[in-house]
Amino acid sequence: MTPNMTSGTFIGQDGQASCRSVRHAFRLLELLAGSPDGLRLARLVDATGLPKSSVHRILGTLEELDVICRDDTSAAYHLTAAWRRIVVPPRLTEFSAPVRGNDGRPVAGLTLRLRGQVSPGAPSERLTRLVADLAHAVSSRLRDPRVQRPEPASPTLATRESNLQNPRVRRSRPAGR
């Protein structure tokens, strides 16, 4: 490929203009599409042979576009439902909407799956709106600072064990002693 300095494109062997970053983005999307458990940054770098900074930059752009999301727990990147709807036509048995966190980014998804097909038109539009409204309500509840989150019902086993080993923790004595 030969660079065209004025447009930022490259001329491929077939004479067609080509944009490397688009090619790299689609390569990353292909890898993520083939991995239902998602892939971490290091694995994507290894699989593509691209510099880590380039992969990170492309992933950041794809996240901004709501095409992929990153699981904070596992640090793995996944395709979002929005991207799947672009690539795979929606089935009239499944209706989905994102649940968004405080920052407006998707943190989960709400999906209604039906056993049978729904006729196109008003019925499917009503179900689509219902799921979107429910996802919005859940999102609002997550963002509401007045909503108290439930505390764990009992201390964990590790806490109990450390309390038994700590001589300063007061232990109750059986009645009658």
DRENPA-3360 file (N, C-alpha, C; in nm, 2 decimals, always signed):
BEGIN
1 = MTPNMTSG = +0.08/-0.12/+0.00/+0.00/+0.00/+0.00/+0.09/+0.12/+0.00 ~ +0.04/+0.22/-0.07/+0.12/+0.35/-0.07/+0.03/+0.46/-0.01 ~ +0.09/+0.54/+0.08/+0.01/+0.64/+0.15/-0.02/+0.75/+0.06 ~ -0.14/+0.81/+0.08/-0.18/+0.93/+0.02/-0.19/+1.03/+0.13 ~ -0.08/+1.12/+0.14/-0.07/+1.21/+0.25/-0.18/+1.31/+0.27 ~ -0.25/+1.34/+0.16/-0.35/+1.45/+0.18/-0.48/+1.39/+0.24 ~ -0.51/+1.27/+0.22/-0.64/+1.22/+0.26/-0.63/+1.12/+0.38 ~ -0.51/+1.08/+0.42/-0.49/+0.98/+0.53/-0.53/+0.84/+0.49;
9 = TFIGQDGQ = -0.55/+0.82/+0.36/-0.59/+0.68/+0.31/-0.47/+0.62/+0.25 ~ -0.48/+0.49/+0.22/-0.38/+0.41/+0.16/-0.43/+0.35/+0.03 ~ -0.35/+0.35/-0.07/-0.39/+0.29/-0.19/-0.35/+0.14/-0.19 ~ -0.44/+0.05/-0.20/-0.42/-0.09/-0.19/-0.36/-0.14/-0.32 ~ -0.33/-0.27/-0.32/-0.27/-0.34/-0.44/-0.37/-0.33/-0.56 ~ -0.50/-0.33/-0.53/-0.60/-0.33/-0.63/-0.63/-0.19/-0.68 ~ -0.56/-0.09/-0.63/-0.58/+0.05/-0.67/-0.69/+0.12/-0.59 ~ -0.76/+0.05/-0.50/-0.87/+0.11/-0.42/-0.82/+0.17/-0.30;
17 = ASCRSVRH = -0.88/+0.28/-0.25/-0.84/+0.35/-0.13/-0.88/+0.26/-0.01 ~ -0.79/+0.26/+0.09/-0.81/+0.17/+0.21/-0.78/+0.25/+0.33 ~ -0.85/+0.23/+0.44/-0.82/+0.29/+0.57/-0.78/+0.18/+0.66 ~ -0.66/+0.18/+0.71/-0.61/+0.08/+0.79/-0.68/+0.06/+0.92 ~ -0.72/+0.18/+0.99/-0.78/+0.17/+1.12/-0.92/+0.10/+1.11 ~ -0.99/+0.12/+0.99/-1.12/+0.05/+0.97/-1.09/-0.10/+0.96 ~ -0.99/-0.13/+0.88/-0.96/-0.27/+0.87/-0.92/-0.34/+1.01 ~ -0.84/-0.26/+1.09/-0.81/-0.31/+1.22/-0.93/-0.33/+1.31;
25 = AFRLLELL = -1.02/-0.23/+1.30/-1.14/-0.23/+1.39/-1.22/-0.36/+1.35 ~ -1.24/-0.38/+1.22/-1.32/-0.50/+1.18/-1.25/-0.63/+1.22 ~ -1.12/-0.63/+1.22/-1.04/-0.75/+1.26/-1.07/-0.78/+1.41 ~ -1.07/-0.67/+1.49/-1.10/-0.69/+1.64/-1.24/-0.73/+1.66 ~ -1.34/-0.68/+1.58/-1.48/-0.72/+1.59/-1.49/-0.87/+1.55 ~ -1.42/-0.91/+1.45/-1.43/-1.05/+1.41/-1.38/-1.14/+1.52 ~ -1.27/-1.10/+1.59/-1.22/-1.18/+1.70/-1.32/-1.18/+1.82 ~ -1.38/-1.07/+1.85/-1.47/-1.07/+1.96/-1.60/-1.14/+1.92;
33 = AGSPDGLR = -1.64/-1.14/+1.80/-1.76/-1.22/+1.75/-1.74/-1.37/+1.77 ~ -1.61/-1.41/+1.76/-1.58/-1.55/+1.77/-1.55/-1.60/+1.91 ~ -1.57/-1.51/+2.01/-1.54/-1.54/+2.15/-1.65/-1.49/+2.24 ~ -1.75/-1.59/+2.27/-1.86/-1.55/+2.35/-1.82/-1.51/+2.49 ~ -1.71/-1.55/+2.54/-1.67/-1.51/+2.68/-1.59/-1.38/+2.68 ~ -1.57/-1.32/+2.56/-1.49/-1.20/+2.55/-1.34/-1.22/+2.55 ~ -1.27/-1.12/+2.51/-1.12/-1.13/+2.51/-1.06/-1.01/+2.58 ~ -0.95/-1.03/+2.65/-0.88/-0.93/+2.72/-0.79/-0.86/+2.62;
41 = LARLVDAT = -0.75/-0.74/+2.66/-0.66/-0.65/+2.57/-0.54/-0.73/+2.52 ~ -0.47/-0.79/+2.61/-0.34/-0.87/+2.58/-0.37/-0.97/+2.47 ~ -0.48/-1.04/+2.48/-0.51/-1.15/+2.39/-0.54/-1.09/+2.25 ~ -0.61/-0.97/+2.25/-0.64/-0.90/+2.12/-0.51/-0.85/+2.06 ~ -0.42/-0.80/+2.14/-0.29/-0.75/+2.09/-0.21/-0.87/+2.02 ~ -0.21/-0.98/+2.10/-0.14/-1.10/+2.04/-0.20/-1.15/+1.91 ~ -0.33/-1.16/+1.91/-0.40/-1.21/+1.79/-0.39/-1.12/+1.67 ~ -0.38/-0.99/+1.69/-0.37/-0.90/+1.57/-0.23/-0.87/+1.53;
49 = GLPKSSVH = -0.14/-0.87/+1.63/+0.00/-0.83/+1.61/+0.01/-0.68/+1.60 ~ -0.09/-0.61/+1.64/-0.09/-0.46/+1.64/-0.03/-0.41/+1.77 ~ +0.02/-0.29/+1.77/+0.07/-0.23/+1.89/-0.04/-0.22/+2.00 ~ -0.01/-0.23/+2.12/-0.11/-0.23/+2.23/-0.18/-0.09/+2.23 ~ -0.11/+0.02/+2.20/-0.17/+0.15/+2.20/-0.27/+0.16/+2.09 ~ -0.25/+0.10/+1.98/-0.34/+0.11/+1.87/-0.47/+0.03/+1.90 ~ -0.45/-0.09/+1.95/-0.56/-0.18/+1.99/-0.65/-0.11/+2.10 ~ -0.58/-0.05/+2.19/-0.65/+0.02/+2.30/-0.73/+0.14/+2.25;
57 = RILGTLEE = -0.67/+0.21/+2.16/-0.74/+0.33/+2.10/-0.86/+0.29/+2.02 ~ -0.85/+0.18/+1.94/-0.96/+0.14/+1.86/-1.07/+0.08/+1.95 ~ -1.03/+0.01/+2.05/-1.13/-0.04/+2.14/-1.21/+0.07/+2.21 ~ -1.13/+0.18/+2.25/-1.19/+0.29/+2.31/-1.30/+0.36/+2.22 ~ -1.26/+0.37/+2.09/-1.36/+0.43/+2.00/-1.48/+0.34/+1.98 ~ -1.46/+0.21/+1.97/-1.57/+0.11/+1.96/-1.66/+0.12/+2.09 ~ -1.60/+0.14/+2.20/-1.68/+0.15/+2.33/-1.76/+0.28/+2.32 ~ -1.70/+0.39/+2.28/-1.78/+0.51/+2.27/-1.90/+0.50/+2.18;
65 = LDVICRDD = -1.88/+0.42/+2.07/-1.99/+0.40/+1.97/-2.09/+0.29/+2.02 ~ -2.07/+0.24/+2.14/-2.16/+0.14/+2.20/-2.16/+0.01/+2.11 ~ -2.05/-0.02/+2.05/-2.03/-0.14/+1.97/-1.98/-0.26/+2.05 ~ -1.89/-0.22/+2.15/-1.84/-0.32/+2.24/-1.85/-0.26/+2.38 ~ -1.83/-0.35/+2.48/-1.82/-0.30/+2.62/-1.71/-0.39/+2.69 ~ -1.67/-0.33/+2.80/-1.56/-0.40/+2.88/-1.62/-0.44/+3.01 ~ -1.60/-0.56/+3.04/-1.64/-0.62/+3.17/-1.54/-0.58/+3.28 ~ -1.58/-0.49/+3.37/-1.48/-0.44/+3.47/-1.43/-0.56/+3.56;
73 = TSAAYHLT = -1.50/-0.66/+3.58/-1.46/-0.77/+3.66/-1.35/-0.85/+3.60 ~ -1.37/-0.89/+3.47/-1.28/-0.98/+3.40/-1.18/-0.90/+3.31 ~ -1.21/-0.78/+3.29/-1.14/-0.69/+3.19/-1.14/-0.74/+3.05 ~ -1.25/-0.82/+3.02/-1.27/-0.88/+2.88/-1.36/-0.78/+2.81 ~ -1.33/-0.77/+2.68/-1.42/-0.69/+2.59/-1.52/-0.79/+2.52 ~ -1.64/-0.74/+2.51/-1.75/-0.82/+2.45/-1.82/-0.73/+2.34 ~ -1.89/-0.79/+2.25/-1.97/-0.72/+2.16/-2.10/-0.69/+2.23 ~ -2.16/-0.57/+2.20/-2.28/-0.53/+2.27/-2.40/-0.58/+2.19;
81 = AAWRRIVV = -2.52/-0.57/+2.25/-2.64/-0.61/+2.18/-2.67/-0.52/+2.06 ~ -2.63/-0.39/+2.07/-2.65/-0.30/+1.97/-2.57/-0.34/+1.84 ~ -2.45/-0.39/+1.86/-2.37/-0.44/+1.74/-2.43/-0.56/+1.68 ~ -2.48/-0.65/+1.77/-2.54/-0.78/+1.72/-2.66/-0.75/+1.64 ~ -2.74/-0.64/+1.68/-2.86/-0.61/+1.60/-2.82/-0.55/+1.46 ~ -2.71/-0.49/+1.45/-2.66/-0.44/+1.32/-2.62/-0.56/+1.23 ~ -2.55/-0.65/+1.29/-2.50/-0.77/+1.21/-2.60/-0.87/+1.18 ~ -2.68/-0.91/+1.29/-2.78/-1.01/+1.28/-2.92/-0.95/+1.28;
89 = PPRLTEFS = -3.00/-0.97/+1.18/-3.13/-0.91/+1.19/-3.21/-0.95/+1.32 ~ -3.28/-0.86/+1.38/-3.35/-0.90/+1.50/-3.46/-1.00/+1.48 ~ -3.47/-1.09/+1.57/-3.58/-1.19/+1.57/-3.70/-1.14/+1.64 ~ -3.81/-1.17/+1.58/-3.94/-1.12/+1.64/-3.98/-1.20/+1.76 ~ -3.88/-1.27/+1.82/-3.91/-1.35/+1.94/-3.82/-1.29/+2.06 ~ -3.74/-1.19/+2.03/-3.65/-1.14/+2.13/-3.65/-0.98/+2.12 ~ -3.67/-0.92/+2.24/-3.67/-0.78/+2.25/-3.57/-0.74/+2.36 ~ -3.48/-0.65/+2.33/-3.37/-0.61/+2.42/-3.35/-0.46/+2.43;
97 = APVRGNDG = -3.30/-0.42/+2.55/-3.27/-0.28/+2.57/-3.16/-0.27/+2.68 ~ -3.07/-0.17/+2.67/-2.96/-0.16/+2.77/-3.00/-0.10/+2.90 ~ -2.95/-0.14/+3.01/-2.96/-0.08/+3.14/-2.83/+0.00/+3.16 ~ -2.85/+0.13/+3.18/-2.74/+0.22/+3.19/-2.70/+0.26/+3.33 ~ -2.57/+0.28/+3.36/-2.53/+0.32/+3.49/-2.53/+0.47/+3.51 ~ -2.46/+0.51/+3.62/-2.45/+0.66/+3.65/-2.39/+0.74/+3.54 ~ -2.30/+0.68/+3.47/-2.23/+0.76/+3.36/-2.30/+0.75/+3.22 ~ -2.41/+0.68/+3.22/-2.49/+0.67/+3.10/-2.44/+0.55/+3.01;
105 = RPVAGLTL = -2.34/+0.48/+3.05/-2.29/+0.37/+2.97/-2.36/+0.24/+3.01 ~ -2.38/+0.15/+2.91/-2.45/+0.02/+2.94/-2.38/-0.06/+3.05 ~ -2.45/-0.10/+3.15/-2.39/-0.19/+3.25/-2.45/-0.33/+3.25 ~ -2.57/-0.34/+3.18/-2.64/-0.47/+3.17/-2.74/-0.46/+3.06 ~ -2.81/-0.56/+3.03/-2.91/-0.56/+2.93/-3.04/-0.63/+2.98 ~ -3.15/-0.58/+2.93/-3.27/-0.65/+2.97/-3.33/-0.71/+2.84 ~ -3.36/-0.84/+2.84/-3.41/-0.90/+2.72/-3.53/-0.98/+2.75 ~ -3.63/-0.97/+2.67/-3.76/-1.04/+2.68/-3.76/-1.14/+2.57;
113 = RLRGQVSP = -3.76/-1.27/+2.60/-3.76/-1.38/+2.50/-3.90/-1.45/+2.50 ~ -3.96/-1.46/+2.38/-4.09/-1.52/+2.37/-4.07/-1.66/+2.31 ~ -4.17/-1.75/+2.34/-4.16/-1.88/+2.28/-4.20/-1.88/+2.13 ~ -4.29/-1.79/+2.09/-4.33/-1.79/+1.95/-4.30/-1.65/+1.89 ~ -4.33/-1.64/+1.76/-4.30/-1.52/+1.69/-4.41/-1.42/+1.72 ~ -4.38/-1.29/+1.71/-4.47/-1.18/+1.73/-4.49/-1.12/+1.59 ~ -4.61/-1.09/+1.56/-4.64/-1.03/+1.43/-4.57/-0.89/+1.42 ~ -4.52/-0.86/+1.30/-4.45/-0.73/+1.29/-4.56/-0.62/+1.30;
121 = GAPSERLT = -4.51/-0.50/+1.32/-4.60/-0.39/+1.33/-4.63/-0.35/+1.48 ~ -4.75/-0.32/+1.51/-4.79/-0.26/+1.64/-4.76/-0.36/+1.75 ~ -4.78/-0.49/+1.75/-4.75/-0.58/+1.86/-4.60/-0.58/+1.89 ~ -4.51/-0.59/+1.79/-4.37/-0.59/+1.82/-4.32/-0.45/+1.86 ~ -4.38/-0.35/+1.81/-4.34/-0.21/+1.85/-4.38/-0.19/+2.00 ~ -4.50/-0.24/+2.04/-4.54/-0.23/+2.18/-4.44/-0.30/+2.28 ~ -4.40/-0.42/+2.24/-4.31/-0.50/+2.32/-4.17/-0.43/+2.32 ~ -4.13/-0.38/+2.21/-4.00/-0.31/+2.20/-4.00/-0.19/+2.30;
129 = RLVADLAH = -4.11/-0.12/+2.30/-4.13/+0.00/+2.39/-4.14/-0.04/+2.53 ~ -4.21/-0.15/+2.56/-4.22/-0.20/+2.70/-4.08/-0.24/+2.76 ~ -4.00/-0.31/+2.68/-3.87/-0.35/+2.73/-3.78/-0.22/+2.74 ~ -3.79/-0.13/+2.65/-3.71/+0.00/+2.66/-3.75/+0.07/+2.79 ~ -3.88/+0.08/+2.81/-3.93/+0.15/+2.93/-3.89/+0.08/+3.06 ~ -3.89/-0.05/+3.06/-3.85/-0.12/+3.18/-3.70/-0.10/+3.20 ~ -3.62/-0.11/+3.10/-3.47/-0.09/+3.11/-3.45/+0.05/+3.16 ~ -3.52/+0.15/+3.11/-3.51/+0.29/+3.16/-3.54/+0.30/+3.30;
137 = AVSSRLRD = -3.65/+0.23/+3.35/-3.68/+0.24/+3.49/-3.58/+0.18/+3.58 ~ -3.52/+0.07/+3.53/-3.41/+0.00/+3.61/-3.29/+0.09/+3.61 ~ -3.26/+0.15/+3.50/-3.15/+0.24/+3.49/-3.16/+0.36/+3.59 ~ -3.28/+0.42/+3.59/-3.31/+0.53/+3.68/-3.30/+0.49/+3.83 ~ -3.34/+0.37/+3.86/-3.34/+0.32/+4.00/-3.19/+0.30/+4.04 ~ -3.11/+0.25/+3.94/-2.96/+0.24/+3.97/-2.90/+0.37/+4.00 ~ -2.94/+0.48/+3.93/-2.88/+0.61/+3.94/-2.93/+0.69/+4.06 ~ -3.05/+0.65/+4.12/-3.11/+0.72/+4.22/-3.03/+0.71/+4.35;
145 = PRVQRPEP = -2.97/+0.82/+4.41/-2.89/+0.81/+4.53/-2.98/+0.78/+4.65 ~ -3.11/+0.80/+4.64/-3.20/+0.78/+4.76/-3.23/+0.63/+4.78 ~ -3.21/+0.55/+4.67/-3.23/+0.40/+4.68/-3.12/+0.34/+4.76 ~ -3.16/+0.27/+4.87/-3.06/+0.21/+4.95/-3.04/+0.07/+4.90 ~ -2.91/+0.04/+4.89/-2.88/-0.10/+4.84/-2.88/-0.19/+4.96 ~ -2.93/-0.31/+4.94/-2.93/-0.41/+5.05/-2.79/-0.45/+5.10 ~ -2.77/-0.46/+5.23/-2.65/-0.50/+5.29/-2.65/-0.66/+5.29 ~ -2.53/-0.72/+5.29/-2.53/-0.86/+5.30/-2.60/-0.91/+5.43;
153 = ASPTLATR = -2.67/-1.02/+5.43/-2.75/-1.06/+5.54/-2.66/-1.10/+5.66 ~ -2.55/-1.17/+5.63/-2.46/-1.21/+5.74/-2.32/-1.19/+5.70 ~ -2.23/-1.18/+5.80/-2.09/-1.17/+5.77/-2.04/-1.30/+5.70 ~ -1.93/-1.28/+5.62/-1.88/-1.39/+5.54/-1.81/-1.49/+5.64 ~ -1.78/-1.60/+5.59/-1.71/-1.70/+5.67/-1.57/-1.65/+5.71 ~ -1.50/-1.58/+5.62/-1.37/-1.53/+5.65/-1.38/-1.43/+5.76 ~ -1.48/-1.35/+5.77/-1.50/-1.25/+5.88/-1.52/-1.33/+6.01 ~ -1.61/-1.43/+6.00/-1.63/-1.51/+6.12/-1.50/-1.57/+6.18;
161 = ESNLQNPR = -1.43/-1.63/+6.08/-1.30/-1.70/+6.12/-1.20/-1.60/+6.18 ~ -1.19/-1.48/+6.13/-1.10/-1.38/+6.18/-1.15/-1.33/+6.32 ~ -1.28/-1.32/+6.34/-1.33/-1.28/+6.47/-1.30/-1.39/+6.57 ~ -1.30/-1.51/+6.54/-1.27/-1.62/+6.63/-1.13/-1.62/+6.67 ~ -1.04/-1.58/+6.58/-0.90/-1.57/+6.61/-0.85/-1.44/+6.68 ~ -0.94/-1.34/+6.68/-0.90/-1.21/+6.73/-0.95/-1.21/+6.88 ~ -0.85/-1.20/+6.98/-0.89/-1.21/+7.12/-0.97/-1.09/+7.16 ~ -0.97/-0.98/+7.09/-1.04/-0.86/+7.13/-1.19/-0.87/+7.10;
169 = VRRSRPAG = -1.23/-0.96/+7.01/-1.37/-0.97/+6.98/-1.44/-1.04/+7.09 ~ -1.55/-0.97/+7.14/-1.62/-1.02/+7.25/-1.71/-1.14/+7.21 ~ -1.70/-1.25/+7.28/-1.78/-1.36/+7.25/-1.89/-1.37/+7.36 ~ -2.01/-1.41/+7.31/-2.12/-1.43/+7.41/-2.11/-1.56/+7.48 ~ -2.14/-1.55/+7.61/-2.14/-1.68/+7.69/-2.27/-1.74/+7.70 ~ -2.28/-1.87/+7.71/-2.41/-1.93/+7.72/-2.47/-1.89/+7.86 ~ -2.60/-1.89/+7.86/-2.68/-1.85/+7.98/-2.65/-1.96/+8.09 ~ -2.65/-1.91/+8.21/-2.63/-2.01/+8.32/-2.49/-2.02/+8.37;
177 = R = -2.40/-1.95/+8.32/-2.26/-1.95/+8.37/-2.22/-1.82/+8.43;
% end
